[in-house]
Amino acid sequence: QVQLVESGGGLVQPGGSLTLSCAASGTIFRIGTMAWYRQAPGKQRELVAAITSGGNTNYADSVKGRSTISRDNAKSILYLQMNSLNPGDTGVYYCNVALMQRLYDRQSHYWGQGTQVTVSS
């Protein structure tokens, strides 16, 4: 099986920063694209940022220029550093990982359990 464990969420004041982490473990042969999504109260889950296995990144317009997604391939950890946080960044942040558990397996997507980020004074 595969486990994705997120950490780093919490209560942050407007203008503050935080770094989220997502550690993948279990039976993993190869990890492809890793991504962060967020879901604000009453809204649909949306893509925040993604990074391919080769290191190519893309960001939602709402976080572009103040967020950095990165990954440690050796440790199978995904990061999201966010700066200049505002109340619009509030939500539950989920990591999503595309991976193969074994050679010749199909690539499947897995979700973490989510970590709450609240931006408020």
Secondary structure, DSSP 8 states (H G I E B T S, - for coil): -EEEEEE--EEE-TT--EEEEEEEEES-SEEEEEEEEEE-TTS--EEEEEE-TT--EEE-TTTTTTEEEEEETTTTEEEEEE-S--GGG-EEEEEEEEEESSTT---EEEE---EEEEE--
